[in-house]
Amino acid sequence: MAALSRGLISRFRALSILNPASSSSSSAEQWVRRFSAEALLSPPDSGRVIEAASGVMNPTSKRTGIIAVKCGMTAQWDKWGARVPLSVLWVDDNIVCQVKTVEKEGFFALQIGCGQKKEKHLTKPEVGHFRSQGVPMKRKLREFPVTEDALIPVGTSLGVRHFVPGQYVDIQGITMGKGFQGGMKRWGFKGMPASHGASLSHRSIGSTGQRDAPGKVFKGKKMAGRMGGKRRTVKNVFVYRVDPARNLMWVRGQVPGAEGNFVFIKDAVYKKPDVSTLPFPTYFAAEDEDPSSLEPLIADLGEVDPFMVAD
């Protein structure tokens, strides 16, 4: 109690010394901001006005990403009769939960929330964060760095139409955990001989170093150990199809993670999409648009049959 009292007294002295000529109203305002929970209800105004309006994307612009849930894998046949392996991703109620600017945080970024979660399942700091921003409770949060022209107001909804079929994206997630595995499965080692004197060492990794010099195993040596459960990014994933009515997206190939895991999707870094085809900073639906009546959008595969092309 004594330490707490000394701390409060020092805070009062700092207020009186730093602002000796301030009015009573400013002192009361500082009291509310420093000691009261009412400051959570009204976040500080940085003076920047962010509007939910479409703009023109520049080659240097960087859009936000979205959070999706991996639903599994399937396969479809395209119009040429080729079988396309696909991963199904569900964009579950993505909204902008916080806008970070240079004036306050020192950089531009958007915090995106996905899913729903009850208040009783969140910590008090998390509940206070959502209440201060005036957004519903979210199950997953992720921060995406953006450029200044790609800022979106808090509360804006993001869907699968943020991406267009035919573009490439980078998808990040946590790989499936495999547990403790041997060198053959973990690193693809050949293993030891099956016969010719090999005994009880058919799947061993072999030598792990030298003799007295250096007399140790170097760090980073590929050996048996825990496999999987790492954050990995799959680059240049092709967006094959989007379904705005159900907020589903089909991408070609595999993505990291098990079914039900969260994955983070953003525009590809290497195979950059055509900026003229992307909605910027995101897709804003019309007021009279009914999402349930929208048809799925499929990527344009061209007019040349790949099976008829001569070698």
N, C-alpha and C positions, 0 to 999 in steps of 0.2 A: 504493500500500500504506500509506503514511504517513497519508493522509487516511482510509482505511478504518480504520486502527488508532485514530486519534483519535476517529472516530465511535463505535467500539465502546466505547472508554474513557468517552466522555461518556454513553453509554447506561447503563453500569455505575454511574457516579457518580449519575446520576438515580435509578436504582433504590435505591441505598443512602441517598440524601438524602431521597427522598420517603417511604420506608418504613423508618425506622431501627429501629422496635420490632417489625417483623414477624418471624414465625417462619421457620424454615428451609423449612418446607413451602410457605408462601405465596410465598417467594422463588423456590423451584423452580417453582411454578405460574406465576409471572410470567415466568420464563425460558422455559418451554415456550410460553406464549402469545405472547411477543414474538419469539423467535428460532427456534422449532422449527416444522416443518411438521405436527406432530401436532395443532396447533390446528385445522387444516382438517377433521379427522375428527369433531370435536365442536363444532358451532356454539354460540355463547353462548346461554344460556337467558334469555329475557326474562320468564319467570314467567307468561306467558299460555298457557292451555290452549285449544287449538282442536280442536273435535270435528267429525266428519263426520256431522252430524245435520241433518234437515230442520227448518226454522223457519217463522216467519210473516213475510212481507214487508210492510213499511210503505211508505207513499207516498214517504217520504224515503230509502228504502233504494236502494242502487246495487249491482247484481250485476256480476260479472266478465264479460268477453267471451271469445271463443274465436278461434283461428287456423284458417283453412281454406285449401285449395288450389283455385284456379279450374280447373275441368275443361272449361269451354266453355259453349255455349248450345244449347238445344233448344226445342221447343214441344210443348205438350199441349193437349188439348181438355177443358174442364171439363164438368160434368154438364149444362150448358145448351147446349153446342155451340159455345161461344166459344173461339177459339184464344188461348192464353196463352203469350207468349214467356217463357222461363225460363232462368236461369243455374244451372248445376250446380256445387255447392261440396262439397268432400270435407274433412271434419274428420278429419285424420290424427293419431290417437293424441295427443290433447291431455292433458297432466297439469300439475298445479301444481308448479312448480320452486322457488318461493321465496315466503315470506310476509313482507311488510314491515309493521311495526307502528309505532305512535307512540313506543313506548319506545326503539326502536333507530334507526329511520330518520326519525321525525318525522311519518309519515303512514301511512295504511292503503292497501295495494296488494297485488295478486297477480301474480306472474310466471308466465306460461303458456308451456309449451314444446310444440312441434309437430314431428312427423316423427321420423326417426332419422338419426344420423350417426356414422361411425366415429371412434374416438379419434384416429387418425392424421391426420384431416382437421380437427381442432380445435386451437386454440392452447392452450398450457399453462395460462394463466389460466382459459380456458373449461373445460378438463378439471377443474381444481381446484374451480371453482364447482359443477359437477355432482356431483363426489365429496363435497364438503362438505355438500351437501343430500341426498345419498343417492338421487339420481334418475338414470335412464339419460341417455345423451348425446342431445341434441336438436338438430334442424337449425335451428329458428327459435325465438327468444324474444321475448316481448312483455309489457310491464307494463300492467296495467289498474288504475286507481284504483277502490277499492270503499269501502263503509262498514264500520264495525266489525262489524255483525251479519252481513255477507256474507263473512267470512273462511272459507277452506277449508284443511284441513291439507295439508302438502306430500305429494305422491305421489297425490293424488286424481285420478281420471280424469274427463275431461269429454268428453261426446259431443254428438250433434245434438239429443238430448232436453233439452239445456239451454234450447233455444228450443221454442216450441209453434207449430204451424201456425195461421195467422191473425193473428199478431202482426206488428208492424213493427220493423225493425232498421235500424241505420246501418252501412254497410260502407265500410271505408277500404282503399285500395290505391294502387299506383303505376300511373299510366296508361301506355298503350302509347306508346313513343317513335316520333315521326314524322320526326325529323331536322330539318334546316334547311328551313323552308317559307316561302313568300311571304305577303304580307298578305291575299290573297284566301282562301287555304285556312286560314291561321292565325286570322284575325279575321273572316272573312266579308265583306271589302270587296267593293264592286261592281266595281271595276276601271275602266279608261279605255275610251273609245269604240272600237268595232271598226273604224270608218272615219272619214270627215270630218276627215282631216288627222292622225289619230293614227298615229304611226310608231314602232315598236319599243317601245311603252310601253302595250300593251293590258292587261297585268296588273300594272302598277305601282300604288303606293299613292297617288300624287299628292304634294301639298305636305306638308312635315313641320314647317313653322313660319312665322315672319314674316321681316322684313328686319333692319335694323340693331338695332332694339329688339324683342326682347331679344338677338337675334343668336346664338341657340343653339336647340337642340332640347330641349324640356322632358323631364325624366325620366318614364318611364312611357308615352311615346308608342308607340302601336301600330304596329309596323313588322315587317319580316321577321325571322325568328330561329328558334331551336330550339323545336320544338313537341313537347309530350308529355313523358313521363318525370317527371311531377309527382305528389306525394302529394295525392290527392283523396278526398273522402268523399261517397258517395251516401246521402242521407237518406231515411227512410221507405220502405224496401224491404219489400215484402210477402212473408212466408214462406208459400209455397204448399204445400210438401210436405216431409216428413222421412222418411228411411229408416234406422231404428236398426240394422238388420242390416248395412248397408254403410256407415254413417256418412256418408250423403249428404244434402244439403239442396238443395231447389229454391226459388229466390227469383224473384219476378216482375221482369222487366226486366233491364237490364244492370248490371254491376259493373265498377269500374275494374281494368285490368290485362289482360295476355295470359294465354293458357292456361299453366298451371303456376306462375303467380305466387301469392304469399301474399296473402290478404286478412284483415282483422281485423273481426270482427262483434261488435256489442254492441247492447243494447236501444236503441230509438229515443228520442231526446231530445224531439222535438216530438209525435209520435203515440205517446204512452206506452201500453204495454200494460196490460191489466187485471192488477193485482198478485195477484188471487185465482186466476188461471189459470197463473201462472208457478211452476216449481219453485224453491224458495229454500233455501239459496243456489245450489244446482244440483240436477240430478236424480241421486238415489242409487238405483242398481238394487238389486233384492232379491237375496239370496244364491242363490236357486233360479231366477233369471231367465236364460233362454237367449237372448242377443241375436240369434242366427242364426234363431230361429223367430218373431221379431217382424215384424208386417206394417207397411207404410208408413202414415203418418198424413197425411191430406189436410185442408186448411183447410175449415171450414164456410162455404159460400157462400150460405147462407140458403135459404128456400123460395119466393122470388119469382123467377120467370123474368124476367130483364132484357129479353128480346126481346118479352115480352107486356105490358110496362108501357106504358100510354098516355102519349103526349107531354103 
